[in-house]
Amino acid sequence: MALDDVFEGRWKQVKGDAKRFWGNLTDDDLDHSEGNRDKLVGALQERYGWEKTRAESDFDRFVDSVRTPAGTRTDR
């Protein structure tokens, strides 16, 4: 199963985290995206005026933050 599929499956669990991470996204943006990477990247571009590469990078950073338990390091 691809990482994006796993993330979409956990979307209801992490949607609140996404709202805190990206305060400019509306509940409608988050509901519409259903955790789909492309839809979220598009919403980030629209709400923040970011280029696609910046939005993708921020999305990846968010995924890493919810995938890694607090207090653990990912560089080991």
N, C-alpha and C positions, 0 to 999 in steps of 0.2 A: 504494500500500500504506500503510495507517495505521501510525502510530508504534507502537501496541500490537502490531501484527502483526510489525513488525521486531524489537521487543524480545523477543517470544515466540520468534522464530526464533534469536535470539542467547542464549537463556536458559542453555543449557549452558555457554556461555563466561563469563557474568557471575554465575552462581550462587554461586561462591566469593566474589565481591565483595559479593553480597547477604548472605551469611553473616557477613562481617566488618562490614558496615554495620549489620545488625540482629542482634546477638549472641543475642537472646532467641528468635529463630526457630529451630526445629529443622530437621534435614535433612528430616524428613517434611513439615513445612510447606512447605519450598522445593520438594521433589519434587512434592508434590500441586499446588502452584500452577502449575507448568510455565511460569512467567513471566507468567501471566495477571493483569492489573491487579486485577480484582475479587477474585480469590482471594487475592492477596497483601495487598490492603487489608484483607480480612476476617481474615487471619492476624495482621496487625499490630494490628488492633482487639482481637483475642482475647488475644494475648501481652502487649501493652503497656497494654491498657485504654483506648486512645485512642478519641476520637470519630471518625466516618467522615471528616470534613473534615481532621482532623489526620493520619490515616493516608494519605489521598490526597495531601496536601501532602508528606509524607515520602517517599512512593513517587515522586512527581514529582521531588523533589530527588535521589533515588537515580538515577533514569533520566538526569537531566541530568549527574550525576557520571560515569556510565559512558559516556555519549555524547560527552562533551567530554574530549579528551586532557589529561592532567595538564600543568599549566603554561600552558594557554591560557585566554584570557578569553572569556566569552560576552557581555559587555556592549558589544562593539564592532560 
